[in-house]
Amino acid sequence: MSVLVVGLSHKSAPVETLERAAVSGDTLGKLLRDIAHLPDTAETFVISTCNRVEVYAEVGRFHGGVNGICELLARYSGIPAGELTASLYVHYEDRAVQHLLAVASGLDSMVVGEDQVLGQVRAALKAADDYGTLGRSLRDLGRIALRTGKRARAETGIDRLGISLVSVGVELAASRLGPTGAELLTGRDVLVVGAGAMSGLAVATAARAGAARIAVANRTRSRAERLAAGAGGVVVDFADLPAAIAGAGLVISCTGAAGAVITGQMVGAALDQRPAGAPLVLLDLAMPRDVDPAVADLPDVSVIGLDELRGTGEAAVGAAEVAAVRAIVEEEFAAYGSAVRAAQVTPTVVALRAKAATVVDAELERLGGRLSEHGVSGHALEEIAQTVRRVVDKLLHAPTVRVKELASSPGGEEYEAALRVLFDLNPRAVEAMTRAEVEAPDITDQEGSQ
């Protein structure tokens, strides 16, 4: 089995395609189960966010896995397979592992270094675990990815500027609103539409940027009240959006609505209540988009969407920090490869020890029958048995430990093959040990709970 990634992201697809491909909730669960039931797939998890949809799977055959996953992505997105294929990328084996580590560390994000992606990877792993599609192999890989992401942020300055879609978007919006005081939004009124996690970041970012007044609008008023209270803001009714937009310099929208929340008619009505020439900036961080594209054609209005934020951040972070993160990714990738190669020899070692135990038991039984005829006691027989087992264990200890060490290096599979030949191990016995290893429950994973 090998790791396969089939996906699309802000680097390969337009926003419209990403909007249609994104899945969540029950739909995500159905997609996970359908992928897991593909003939060539053993386990899977899916990262589905506003700027990427990626399927990670353990597959037995490359072409079978790719074809099956592509067909499901086309079916769930409603995008014709030929059209969808133009936006897809595929990574396999080592490249698939390296890609996930880069994603978790923030190197592949729309805004390089943003830290939300680490939580998104963790959520994807948890969702797959909840739906029963995550196995030992991808769980271990996910653990390595989360560790890589944590190291990137703890050991480098890639996120020292607090870079995220929200903060970069606010900085860009402030530049279009014109100069203010010492802070980006000094004297500006900000309206945040939505009350989810991204909206919470928007409120906090606006407050840090010196916004004069923050208002929050959401269909569920109680959630808006909680969000506004944390920043000393106010709540406006969702039905009063035109008036709220009229009173704001910056509108940040990030709801989970299926269609446009802020329409051209709504913004047009708001402009009638504003001083002529007063700039209005709408920062649309939603997927699908909250702001009707027609709004950008209105006078004195600027719309900043996810497309415009592509690739932002690397220059601000600095090439040295990015290089440092890439070094961490390579280090963790090398460690992962060594661990995988070492684990592959484990079934052979277990099969060898099982064969040795079988031989010892058979010989002790034969010896016990002979010695009992000469009056040797049960206690003496037990002492003999323990001695023989200790001798066999000591003889096997060095070669089995050494073969695991050698197997962790490139080309290490040759040592495993030599072990099988030298001790004439039954291939079926090794396969049985491999199946037992795969099916054994994993009780070591604590990453998802942190």
C-alpha positions in Angstrom: 0.0 0.0 0.0 1.2 3.5 -0.8 0.1 7.1 0.0 -1.8 8.9 -2.7 -3.0 12.5 -2.8 -5.5 13.8 -5.3 -6.6 17.4 -4.9 -7.1 20.9 -6.0 -6.1 24.2 -4.3 -5.8 27.9 -4.8 -2.7 27.1 -6.8 -4.4 24.9 -9.3 -8.1 26.0 -9.5 -10.1 29.2 -9.7 -12.3 30.1 -6.7 -15.4 29.1 -8.6 -14.1 25.5 -8.9 -13.0 25.4 -5.3 -16.5 26.6 -4.2 -18.2 23.7 -6.0 -15.7 21.1 -4.9 -15.7 21.9 -1.2 -17.5 19.4 1.1 -18.4 19.5 4.8 -20.7 17.9 7.3 -22.7 14.8 6.3 -21.5 15.2 2.7 -17.9 14.9 3.8 -18.8 11.8 5.7 -20.4 10.2 2.6 -17.5 11.1 0.5 -15.1 9.6 3.0 -17.0 6.3 3.1 -17.3 6.1 -0.6 -13.6 6.6 -1.0 -12.8 4.0 1.7 -15.1 1.5 -0.2 -13.1 1.9 -3.5 -11.5 -1.5 -4.5 -8.0 -0.1 -4.3 -8.3 2.0 -1.2 -7.6 0.9 2.4 -8.1 4.2 4.3 -8.5 7.9 3.7 -9.0 11.4 5.1 -10.0 14.6 3.3 -8.9 18.1 3.9 -11.7 20.4 2.6 -11.2 24.2 3.3 -11.9 27.5 1.5 -8.8 27.1 -0.5 -8.1 23.4 -0.9 -9.9 20.0 -1.3 -7.4 17.1 -1.0 -8.0 13.4 -0.7 -5.3 11.4 1.1 -5.6 7.7 0.7 -3.7 4.4 1.2 -4.0 2.6 -2.1 -2.9 -0.7 -3.5 -2.8 0.4 -7.1 -1.9 3.9 -8.4 -4.1 4.1 -11.5 -7.1 2.4 -9.8 -6.9 4.8 -6.8 -6.6 7.9 -8.9 -9.4 7.0 -11.3 -11.8 6.0 -8.4 -11.1 9.2 -6.4 -11.4 11.5 -9.5 -14.8 9.9 -10.3 -16.0 10.5 -6.8 -14.8 14.1 -6.7 -16.5 14.8 -10.0 -19.7 13.2 -8.7 -19.8 15.1 -5.4 -18.8 18.5 -6.9 -21.1 18.2 -9.9 -18.2 19.3 -12.1 -17.7 17.2 -15.3 -14.7 14.9 -15.0 -12.9 16.5 -18.0 -13.3 20.0 -16.5 -12.3 18.9 -13.0 -9.2 17.1 -14.2 -7.7 20.3 -15.5 -7.6 21.6 -11.9 -6.4 18.5 -10.2 -2.9 17.5 -9.1 -1.7 14.1 -8.0 1.1 13.2 -5.6 2.2 9.6 -4.9 4.4 7.9 -2.3 7.3 10.1 -1.2 5.9 13.2 -2.9 2.5 12.7 -1.3 4.1 12.6 2.2 6.2 15.7 1.5 3.1 17.5 0.3 1.2 16.9 3.5 4.1 18.0 5.6 4.4 21.2 3.5 0.6 21.8 3.9 0.7 21.3 7.7 3.7 23.7 8.0 2.0 26.5 6.1 4.3 26.4 3.1 1.5 25.6 0.7 -1.1 28.0 2.0 -2.5 30.9 0.2 -0.9 33.1 2.8 2.4 31.5 3.6 2.9 30.7 7.3 -0.8 31.1 8.3 -1.5 28.8 11.3 -5.2 28.0 10.6 -4.2 25.1 8.3 -2.7 23.1 11.2 -6.1 23.0 12.9 -7.7 22.1 9.5 -5.4 19.1 9.1 -6.2 18.0 12.7 -9.9 18.4 12.0 -9.6 16.4 8.8 -7.9 13.5 10.7 -10.5 13.6 13.4 -13.4 13.6 10.9 -12.0 10.5 9.2 -11.5 8.8 12.5 -15.1 9.6 13.5 -16.4 8.2 10.2 -14.2 5.1 10.6 -12.0 5.7 7.5 -8.7 6.4 9.2 -6.3 3.5 9.7 -2.9 3.0 11.3 -0.9 4.2 8.3 -2.5 7.5 7.7 -3.0 8.1 11.4 0.8 7.8 11.9 1.4 10.0 8.9 -1.1 12.6 10.2 0.7 12.6 13.6 4.0 13.4 11.8 2.3 16.2 9.8 1.0 17.8 13.0 4.3 17.5 14.6 6.0 19.1 11.6 3.5 22.0 11.7 4.1 22.6 15.4 7.9 22.5 14.9 7.7 25.0 12.0 5.9 27.5 14.2 7.9 26.9 17.4 11.4 26.8 15.8 11.1 29.4 13.1 9.5 32.9 12.7 7.3 31.9 9.9 4.2 33.1 11.8 5.9 35.8 13.7 3.8 38.5 12.0 0.6 36.7 12.8 0.0 36.2 9.1 -3.4 34.9 8.2 -6.0 35.4 5.6 -7.7 37.9 7.9 -4.7 39.9 8.9 -3.3 40.1 5.4 -6.8 41.0 4.0 -7.2 43.7 6.6 -3.8 45.2 5.8 -4.7 45.3 2.1 -8.1 46.8 2.8 -6.6 49.5 5.0 -4.3 50.5 2.1 -7.3 51.0 -0.1 -9.2 53.0 2.5 -6.3 55.5 2.7 -4.0 56.7 5.4 -5.2 56.9 9.0 -3.4 57.2 12.3 -0.7 55.0 13.7 -2.8 51.9 13.4 -4.3 50.4 10.2 -7.9 51.0 11.0 -7.7 54.1 13.3 -11.0 56.0 13.0 -12.6 53.4 10.8 -15.8 51.6 11.5 -15.8 47.9 10.7 -18.7 45.6 10.1 -18.2 41.8 10.4 -20.8 39.6 8.8 -20.9 36.1 10.3 -20.1 34.6 13.7 -17.9 31.6 13.1 -14.2 31.0 13.8 -13.1 33.2 10.9 -15.4 36.0 12.0 -13.9 35.7 15.5 -10.5 36.3 13.9 -11.8 39.2 12.0 -13.2 40.9 15.1 -10.0 40.4 17.0 -7.8 41.6 14.1 -10.0 44.7 13.6 -9.8 45.5 17.3 -5.9 45.2 17.3 -5.8 47.3 14.2 -7.5 50.2 16.1 -11.0 50.1 14.6 -13.1 52.9 16.0 -16.3 50.8 16.1 -16.9 47.1 15.4 -20.4 45.8 14.6 -21.3 42.2 14.1 -24.2 40.9 12.0 -25.3 37.2 12.1 -28.6 35.3 11.4 -28.3 33.9 15.0 -28.2 37.0 17.2 -26.9 35.2 20.3 -23.7 34.2 18.6 -23.2 37.7 17.3 -23.7 39.1 20.8 -21.0 36.8 22.2 -18.6 37.7 19.4 -19.2 41.5 19.7 -18.9 41.4 23.5 -15.3 40.2 23.4 -14.2 43.3 21.5 -16.6 45.9 23.0 -18.6 45.9 19.7 -22.3 46.1 18.9 -24.7 43.8 17.2 -26.9 44.7 14.2 -29.8 42.7 12.9 -29.2 40.8 9.8 -32.2 42.4 8.2 -30.5 45.8 8.7 -27.4 45.0 6.6 -27.8 47.8 4.1 -27.8 50.4 6.9 -24.9 48.7 8.7 -22.9 48.6 5.4 -23.6 52.3 4.9 -22.1 53.2 8.3 -18.9 51.1 7.8 -15.7 51.8 6.0 -14.7 48.1 5.9 -17.0 45.1 5.7 -15.5 41.7 6.4 -17.8 38.9 5.4 -17.2 35.2 6.2 -20.4 33.3 6.6 -21.1 29.7 5.6 -24.0 30.6 3.4 -24.5 28.7 0.1 -25.1 31.9 -2.0 -24.4 35.6 -2.0 -25.1 37.3 1.3 -24.2 40.8 0.2 -25.9 41.7 -3.1 -25.4 44.5 -5.5 -28.8 45.9 -4.7 -27.9 45.9 -1.0 -24.6 47.7 -1.4 -26.3 50.1 -3.9 -28.8 51.1 -1.2 -26.0 51.5 1.3 -24.1 53.9 -1.1 -27.2 56.1 -1.3 -26.8 56.7 2.5 -23.0 57.5 2.3 -21.1 60.7 1.5 -20.2 60.8 -2.2 -16.7 59.6 -2.9 -16.3 57.9 0.5 -14.4 54.6 -0.1 -16.0 51.3 0.9 -14.0 48.1 1.0 -15.5 44.7 1.3 -13.2 41.8 2.3 -14.8 38.5 1.3 -13.2 35.6 3.1 -16.0 33.1 2.5 -16.2 30.0 0.4 -18.5 30.1 -1.4 -18.3 33.8 -1.8 -20.5 36.0 0.3 -20.3 39.1 -2.0 -22.0 39.2 -5.3 -19.3 39.8 -8.0 -21.4 42.7 -9.4 -20.7 44.7 -6.3 -17.1 45.4 -7.5 -18.6 47.4 -10.4 -20.2 50.0 -8.1 -18.5 53.4 -7.7 -16.2 53.9 -4.7 -16.4 50.2 -3.8 -13.5 47.8 -3.7 -13.9 44.1 -3.2 -11.1 41.9 -2.0 -11.6 38.2 -2.4 -9.6 35.0 -1.9 -8.2 35.2 -5.4 -6.5 38.4 -4.6 -4.8 37.0 -1.5 -3.1 34.2 -3.4 0.5 33.7 -2.4 0.6 36.7 0.0 3.0 36.4 2.9 6.2 34.8 1.8 7.9 38.1 1.1 6.8 39.4 4.5 8.0 36.4 6.3 11.3 36.3 4.6 13.2 33.7 2.5 15.3 32.6 5.5 12.3 31.6 7.6 10.8 29.8 4.7 14.1 27.9 4.1 14.2 27.0 7.8 10.7 25.5 7.6 11.6 23.5 4.5 14.6 22.1 6.3 12.2 20.9 9.1 10.0 19.4 6.5 12.9 17.5 5.0 14.1 16.3 8.4 10.7 15.0 9.4 10.2 13.4 6.0 13.5 11.6 6.4 12.5 10.4 9.9 9.2 9.2 8.6 10.8 7.3 5.8 13.2 5.6 8.3 10.4 4.7 10.6 8.3 3.2 7.7 11.2 1.1 6.5 12.0 -0.1 10.0 8.3 -1.0 10.5 8.2 -3.0 7.3 10.7 -5.5 8.7 8.7 -6.0 11.9 6.4 -8.8 10.6 9.5 -10.7 9.4 11.1 -10.4 12.8 7.9 -11.5 14.5 7.6 -14.5 12.1 11.2 -15.4 12.9 10.6 -15.3 16.6 7.4 -17.3 16.2 9.2 -20.0 14.2 11.9 -20.1 16.9 9.3 -20.5 19.6 7.6 -23.3 17.7 10.9 -25.2 17.3 11.8 -24.7 21.0 8.3 -25.8 22.2 8.5 -29.0 20.0 12.0 -29.9 21.2 11.1 -29.2 24.9 8.1 -31.5 24.6 10.2 -34.2 23.1 12.9 -33.7 25.8 10.3 -33.6 28.5 8.9 -37.0 27.5 12.4 -38.6 27.6 13.4 -37.0 30.9 10.2 -37.9 32.7 11.0 -41.5 32.1 14.1 -41.0 34.2 12.3 -39.4 37.1 13.2 -35.7 36.3 10.8 -33.5 38.3 8.5 -30.9 36.9 10.4 -28.1 38.5 13.7 -29.2 36.8 11.9 -29.5 33.5 10.7 -25.9 33.9 14.2 -24.7 34.7 15.5 -26.4 31.6 12.7 -24.9 29.4 13.5 -21.4 30.7 17.2 -21.8 30.0 16.6 -23.0 26.5 14.3 -20.1 25.8 16.8 -17.6 27.2 19.5 -19.0 25.0 17.3 -18.7 21.9 16.2 -15.2 22.8 19.8 -14.1 23.3 20.9 -15.6 20.0 18.1 -13.8 18.1 18.4 -10.5 19.9 21.4 -9.1 18.1 20.4 -10.0 14.5 16.8 -8.9 14.9 17.8 -5.5 16.5 20.5 -5.0 13.8 18.1 -5.9 10.9 15.7 -3.2 12.2 18.5 -0.7 12.2 19.6 -1.6 8.8 16.1 -1.7 7.4 15.6 2.0 8.3 18.2 3.0 5.8 17.6 3.3 2.0 17.7 -0.2 0.4 17.0 -1.7 3.8 14.4 -4.1 2.3 17.3 -6.3 1.1 18.2 -7.1 4.7 14.6 -8.2 5.4 14.7 -10.4 2.3 18.0 -11.9 3.5 16.5 -12.7 6.9 13.6 -14.5 5.2 16.0 -16.6 3.1 18.5 -17.4 5.8 15.9 -18.7 8.2 13.6 -20.2 5.5 10.6 -18.3 6.7 7.2 -19.2 5.3 5.9 -16.1 3.2 2.4 -16.9 4.4 3.5 -16.6 8.0 5.1 -13.2 7.3 1.9 -12.0 5.6 -0.2 -13.1 8.5 2.0 -11.1 10.9 1.6 -8.1 8.5 -2.2 -8.4 8.6 -2.1 -8.6 12.4 0.1 -5.5 12.6 -2.3 -3.5 10.4 -5.4 -4.7 12.2 -4.1 -4.1 15.7 -5.7 -1.1 17.4 -3.7 2.0 17.8 -3.7 3.3 21.4 -0.8 5.7 21.1 -2.4 8.5 19.2 -3.0 11.4 21.5 -2.4 14.2 19.0 -6.0 14.8 18.1 -6.9 15.5 21.7 -4.4 18.3 22.1 
